[in-house]
Amino acid sequence: MANLYDVIKRPLVTEKGVTKKDDHRTLCFQVAVDANKTQIRHAVEAAFKVKVVEVRTSMTAGKLRRRGKFSGYRADWKKAWVRLKTGEKMPEYSEI
């Protein structure tokens, strides 16, 4: 993955994510399924010009969705929690 925007898909702006951002200096992103922690670290550091202390990831299984008599599954996706170094400026999601 050469491009950092291939690694970071979008920020996850949820109530829990905003609380983690404000209280624990942690950002939450939806990332590519095949991205590893090192690639995620480099992508966040390049996009926001900050230093990353820790990256945690989790895979989320796609849910069963129905539209009338038709049913199917959403795609599996990966979530990354990125903790920033103390003293770094907390970026806004609009900067990416």
matplotlib code that plots the C-alpha trace (Angstrom):
import matplotlib.pyplot as plt

x = [0.0, 1.8, -0.8, -1.7, -5.3, -5.4, -4.6, -6.9, -10.4, -12.3, -12.4, -15.0, -16.9, -19.0, -19.9, -17.3, -14.7, -15.1, -14.8, -11.6, -10.3, -10.9, -10.0, -7.3, -5.7, -6.9, -8.2, -10.4, -10.3, -11.7, -8.7, -8.0, -8.5, -5.0, -3.2, -0.9, -0.1, 3.1, 1.4, -1.4, 1.2, 3.1, -0.1, -1.4, 2.0, 2.2, -1.4, -1.5, 2.2, 2.1, 3.9, 2.0, 2.6, 0.3, -1.9, -4.6, -6.8, -9.9, -11.7, -15.5, -17.6, -20.2, -23.8, -26.7, -28.9, -32.3, -34.3, -37.6, -37.1, -33.5, -30.7, -26.9, -24.0, -22.1, -18.4, -16.0, -14.0, -11.1, -11.0, -7.8, -7.4, -4.4, -3.0, -0.9, 2.3, 1.8, 2.4, 1.3, -1.4, -4.7, -5.8, -9.3, -10.7, -11.3, -7.5, -7.2]
y = [0.0, 3.0, 5.8, 6.7, 7.2, 3.5, 2.7, 5.2, 4.9, 7.4, 8.6, 7.0, 9.8, 8.2, 9.1, 6.6, 7.7, 11.4, 10.7, 8.6, 11.5, 14.1, 12.1, 9.6, 11.3, 8.4, 8.7, 6.0, 5.2, 2.7, 1.2, -1.2, -4.8, -5.9, -2.9, -3.8, -1.7, -0.3, 0.9, 2.5, 4.2, 5.7, 6.8, 8.7, 10.3, 11.4, 12.7, 14.6, 15.4, 13.8, 11.1, 7.8, 5.9, 2.9, 1.3, -1.2, -2.9, -5.0, -6.8, -6.3, -8.9, -7.8, -8.0, -9.8, -7.2, -7.8, -5.9, -7.6, -11.2, -10.5, -10.9, -10.5, -9.6, -6.4, -6.5, -7.2, -4.1, -3.2, -0.5, 1.1, 3.0, 5.3, 6.8, 10.0, 10.9, 13.3, 16.9, 16.4, 18.7, 16.8, 17.1, 17.6, 15.0, 17.7, 18.0, 14.7]
z = [0.0, -1.3, -0.6, 2.9, 1.8, 0.8, 4.4, 6.2, 4.8, 7.1, 10.7, 12.9, 14.6, 17.2, 20.8, 22.2, 19.7, 20.5, 24.2, 23.7, 21.6, 24.2, 27.3, 26.2, 23.1, 20.9, 17.4, 15.7, 12.0, 9.6, 7.8, 5.0, 6.0, 4.9, 6.6, 9.5, 12.6, 11.1, 7.9, 10.0, 12.2, 9.2, 7.5, 10.6, 11.2, 7.6, 7.4, 10.6, 11.3, 14.8, 16.7, 17.4, 20.6, 20.2, 17.5, 18.4, 15.7, 15.6, 12.8, 12.7, 11.0, 8.4, 9.5, 7.8, 6.1, 4.5, 1.9, 1.8, 0.7, -0.3, 2.2, 2.2, 4.3, 4.6, 4.1, 7.0, 8.0, 10.3, 13.0, 14.4, 17.6, 17.4, 20.6, 20.2, 22.1, 25.1, 24.0, 20.4, 19.0, 18.8, 15.1, 13.9, 11.5, 8.8, 8.4, 6.6]

ax = plt.figure().add_subplot(projection="3d")
ax.plot(x, y, z, "-o")
ax.set_aspect("equal")
plt.show()
